[in-house]
């Protein structure tokens, strides 16, 4: 069942239109500097994230695990992460915890020297559902399995509501996040619906080490679950998936809401290096890429490297044309915010 669900997610994401109706990165315009006064070849894209030194401000976001197809994808992504010195997270490790025979579909990334490896567990699995909550020891085993430097706790409650086998309980999640954060470096990650200012403050107070906003604008898991429900003719879940297809907080707005003194990973709809530059200009430490890399990762290591190299080149061009010699300079770049994003940005002003 787990393997089937994981492969369905991959194939739907690859082959169906599962993005939200509007990509909010298009509502940001960086102001062009006609006289750059820097040398392109001296632009420095390196950053530090959770004490790890990265070659570029890129996190290969959590995508998959739990099937042999996922093992191939994770291996290709990990090889690229090693060569380019990028951070990488794996998909939900529930499959490895519940079925140890699937562990190698995640642990394959341990074969590579990745500067920041991020394990991953779903928030719904931290409390009792139809199954017992994962224990401290099980979470520790997931971290050890991939020799992780940190662990994602992903928030996917909309997905749970629209998937046929979704978990319905959420009371006590924040307390469990706090407990786990006292033992392990935790990054809390949304999965397509964004982080509000209230949530960011609660997560900071819970002791997490970073926030991955995973905002509206990219892959909609309501859309993915719509197609899964359609495959089994579940009209109720199809209806909910369609209704909430575009639910959430736009990624750029989530970045601004999450400025609470923690590193922020700006993810959700990033397509290229210009979107990455915009993400950092809004206050992100790094940008997270997932679906943009999926087809390449399904093909080969070389294909992943080519895709990421194009992202890096466009990031450097954006830096050059905004007079940004370092990644931190991008935060000071002048920009224009258009509607509908502007109203979201103004919400907490």
Secondary structure, 3 states (H helix, E strand, C coil): CHHHHHHHHHHHHHHCCCECCCCHHHHEEECCCCCCCCCHHHCECCEEECCEEECCCEEECCCCCCCHHHHHHHHHHHHHHHHHCCEEECCCCHHHHHCHHHCHHHHHHHHCCCCEEEEEEEHHHHCCCCCCCCCHHHHHHHHHHCCCCEEEEEECHHHHHHCCCCCCCCCCHHHHHHHHHCCCCEEEEECCCCCCHHHHHHHHHCCCCEEECCCECCECHHHHHHHHHHHCCCHHHHHHHHHCCCCCCEHHHHHHHCCCCCEEEEECCCCCHHHHHHHHHCCCCEEEECHHHHHHHHHCHHHHHHHHHHHHHHHHHHHHHCCCCEHHHHHHCCEEECCCHHHHHHHHC
